[in-house]
């Protein structure tokens, strides 16, 4: 009887240890997968940021080339257009309509 009890205790201990070891391996795999997912997200963001920086650089380079090859005057500060009618702005400024007659 003592031998059977000892055998049962040993088997129980082996089963508990196997389940514990399996749980630890499963947790390790889950953690590794989660870390890899986070690394992939960071890599995707880095690629997106790099792409955006390349696009900004390309736009700046294009603007510089266009400005050099086809120059046009640019005011130092923004002003009203001298070609726009002042009367149109005055009539519409108050939101009312001008009735001449």
C-alpha positions in Angstrom: 0.0 0.0 0.0 2.9 2.4 0.9 4.5 1.7 -2.5 1.2 2.5 -4.3 0.8 5.7 -2.3 4.4 6.7 -3.1 3.8 5.9 -6.8 0.6 8.0 -6.8 2.4 10.9 -5.1 5.3 10.7 -7.6 2.9 10.6 -10.6 0.9 13.5 -9.2 4.1 15.5 -8.7 5.3 14.7 -12.2 1.9 15.7 -13.7 1.9 19.0 -11.7 5.4 19.8 -12.8 4.6 19.0 -16.4 1.6 21.2 -16.4 3.6 24.0 -14.7 6.4 23.7 -17.3 3.9 23.7 -20.1 2.2 26.8 -18.8 5.6 28.6 -18.5 6.5 27.6 -22.1 3.1 28.8 -23.3 3.5 32.1 -21.5 7.0 32.5 -22.9 5.6 32.0 -26.4 2.8 34.4 -25.9 5.2 37.1 -24.6 7.6 36.5 -27.5 4.7 36.9 -30.0 3.5 40.0 -28.3 7.0 41.5 -28.3 7.3 40.6 -32.0 4.0 42.3 -32.7 5.2 45.5 -31.0 8.4 45.4 -32.9 6.5 45.0 -36.2 4.3 48.0 -35.3 7.4 50.1 -34.5 9.0 49.0 -37.8 5.7 49.9 -39.7 5.7 53.4 -38.0 9.4 53.9 -38.8 8.7 53.0 -42.5 5.7 55.4 -42.6 7.7 58.2 -41.0 10.6 57.6 -43.4 8.2 57.6 -46.3 6.6 60.9 -45.1 10.0 62.4 -44.7 11.0 61.3 -48.2 7.8 62.9 -49.6 8.5 66.2 -47.8 12.0 66.2 -49.0 10.9 65.5 -52.6 8.3 68.3 -52.4 10.9 70.7 -51.0 13.3 69.8 -53.7 10.6 70.1 -56.4 9.6 73.6 -55.1 13.3 74.7 -55.1 13.8 73.5 -58.7 10.6 75.1 -59.9 11.4 78.3 -58.1 14.9 78.3 -59.7 13.9 77.3 -63.2 10.6 79.4 -63.4 11.1 82.3 -61.0 8.2 84.6 -60.2 8.0 87.4 -57.7 6.8 86.5 -54.2 5.8 89.3 -51.8 7.5 89.6 -48.5 4.2 89.8 -46.8 0.6 89.0 -47.8 -1.4 92.0 -49.2 -4.7 92.5 -50.9 -4.7 92.0 -54.6 -4.6 95.3 -56.5 -6.7 93.7 -59.3 -9.7 93.0 -57.1 -12.6 95.4 -57.1 -13.1 97.3 -53.9 -16.8 98.0 -54.6 -17.5 94.2 -54.6 -15.9 93.9 -51.1 -17.8 96.9 -49.7 -21.2 95.8 -50.9 -20.8 92.2 -49.6 -19.0 93.2 -46.4 -22.1 93.8 -44.3 -24.0 90.8 -45.7 -26.7 93.0 -47.2 -27.4 93.5 -50.9 -26.9 96.8 -52.6 -30.1 98.0 -54.2 -29.4 100.9 -56.7 -33.0 101.6 -57.6 
